[in-house]
Amino acid sequence: MTQSLSDIVRVTVQISPLSAVNNTFDMGLIVGKSTVIAAATRVKVYSGTDDMLSDGWVGTEPEYLAAQMYFSQRPRPNKVAIGRWDGSGTETAVKAITACREANTDWYAAYLCGAAKADIIAISEYIETASPLSTFLYDTKDTEVPAGTAGNVMETLQKAKRHRTFGQYCSTTANAAVAAMGYAMGANTGLANSAFTLAYKSEVGVQPEALTTQQVNTILGYNGNVYTNYGATYNLLVRGSMADGVHFDEVLNLDVLTTEIQTSVMNALTTGPKIPQTEEGVSLLVTAITAPCEAARTRGVIAPGVWKGAPVLSLKTGDTLSTGYMVLADSIANQSQADRDARKSPPIYVPIKMAGAIEHVVIGVVVNR
């Protein structure tokens, strides 16, 4: 009888679990009351309008027409989620968006067909704290906006400092904000030098607004957006900002980066046997955080420059960030016994110099192991 070699040499094979993959932040959601999608299903994902026609859409529904606008943008987005607002009952617009968020966690930007002022305000409030991180785009043809009438929807959202809501005035073209959403989702490829801004882009299929300079300035004064003509040659979207004045791309880029940092650290925690409560363990976490920062630098989101923010650990005001960021961790020796017992990491700080209007950002990370 032949004896087993395992008695002498034992060989084992260990396959690491697959790392989790991020939401790619490249899909928009269009919600409406059409009954093609069952209320129980709530959300379906399509790769184009032909895909929708094959699934029973006729081509005249508000959601279909919005999707047509969405897929007409250049660069073209790869997919869209269509959500069902159950208009047969007492479901409100914000409840419909909430249900779509619960049913599908892959979409990033949402648009509601036929949204009224009250719907816009309610959804905007919900989106501020929605999870996963989300944004909301709407358009309005309310003449109170360019007229500067007190209490108009853009003024209301500006005063509420809504950070995740993009509003566009448009009196001539239905679903104009979907064009901005389609461009953003198509442009957000994650590839090298893919960082973009919505400002001064063309909106395919949208008729430019014939407004006076005063009316345009009124809209922009509310941190609103409008597609109009400049110099008799250029039809441009201005200014690409959220209701609080922060630009859409900066909200998107920080959402991508913070999510990638969270996912990278979780992958480090779940794919290894242990991250020890030592300086070496902290170094493993720093390495995990560095990878998504490098990816952001490759996309063009982060840029080298002088740090003008407040000091962060060893980083002083006036120091140069040669890569546009640093990953700095406090020492294990400085931890309280309570934090050690709870297996918390020391605070890790990521000062970042953004390549945009928001120059200086500090991301804080604490890991419970």
Salt bridges, closest charged atoms under 4 A:
ASP55 OD2 - LYS44 NZ 3.12
ASP86 OD1 - ARG84 NH2 3.65
GLU91 OE2 - ARG42 NH2 2.89
GLU155 OE2 - LYS159 NZ 3.83
ASP244 OD2 - HIS163 ND1 2.65
ASP255 OD2 - ARG164 NH1 2.65
GLU260 OE1 - ARG299 NH1 3.50
GLU294 OE1 - ARG297 NH2 2.99
GLU359 OE1 - LYS353 NZ 3.29
